[in-house]
Amino acid sequence: MATEAEEPKLTVDELAARAGVTVRTVRFYSTRGLLPPPVIGPRRVGHYGHGHLSRLALIEELQHQGMTLAAIERYLEQLPPDLSAHDLAIHRALVASWAPDAPEDASRAELERRAGRPLSDQDLDRLAAMGVLERSAPGDGVFRLDPGLLRLGVELLDVPIAHETILAARTVLMEHTRSAAQELTRLFRDEVWNPYREREADPEHVKAMKSLSAHMQPMVLQALVTAFQRSLKEELRAAFTAE
C-alpha cells in the first residue's frame, strides 16, 4: 500500500476523473478554500494527491447529506489540519453512515473490480468481519455489499491485524458507540427537544426543530471521530512508550 510520500502526482484532469467530478468543480472548490492548493511541479503544473482525492470525496458526501457549501466550509475548518488522507477517508465513511447507501448484491468478480484488486478468501472474511459485506447465501457466490464502507475496508486489508482481533475490535466499537448514541439522544431529547416542544406550538417551528437533529449529525460525528482519534493516539503513545 502506498504511503503518503509515495502518493501519485495527479494533474487536475486526472484528479477530477478519479473523483468523478468535473475540472470546473475542482477549481470551484479550490477558490472556496475547500481544497488545499496543489504542489507546483516542473513547468508550473499543479499536482494533487491522495489527500485531495479524499477531501473531494468527503465534500461530495457532505453535499449528499444536504449540507450547504457554507456549512461544509465550517465543517472542514474544524477538522485538525494534520489529518492524513486515510483519516479523511474514515471521516467520509462515517459521515456516509448517517444515511448509508442501500446494500447492493455483487458477484466476486464485480466486488474485485470495485475494490481495484484481487480478493482472497481471507480478504473476504476480513471484510465481512468489518461489516463491509456478507454472503447472501452459502455457495451462491453473491455478496451483500455496503458501498459506503468498501473503500475503507479495502484499505484496512493491508493492516496486519488478525481476523479475531478485528471481530473483537468491532464488538468493542459497537458497544461503546451505541452507548454514546443513546446518551447523546437522551441529552438532545431532554435538554433541547422536550423544552422546545413545551414552549412552541407553531408547527413550522416544530418542523424546523425536528430537522435540526439531521443537520447536527455530521457535526456530532466530526466531534466523536476527532475526540476518538486524539484519545486513541494518546492511549497508544502511553501504552508503547511505557515499555
Buried (B, 14 or more C-beta within 10 A) or exposed (E): EEEEEEBEEBBBEBBBEBBEBEBEBBEBBBEBEBBEEBEEEEEEEBBBBBBBBBBBBBBBBBEEBEBEBEBBBEBBEEBEEEBEBBBBBBBBBBBBBEEEBEBBEBEBEBBBEBBEEEBEEEBBEBBBBBBBBEEBEEEEEBBBBBBBBBBBBBBBBEEEEEEEEBBEEEEEEEEEEEEBEEEBEEEBEEEBBEEBBEEEEEEEEEEEBEEBBEBEBBBBBBEBBBEBBEEEEEEEEEEEEEE
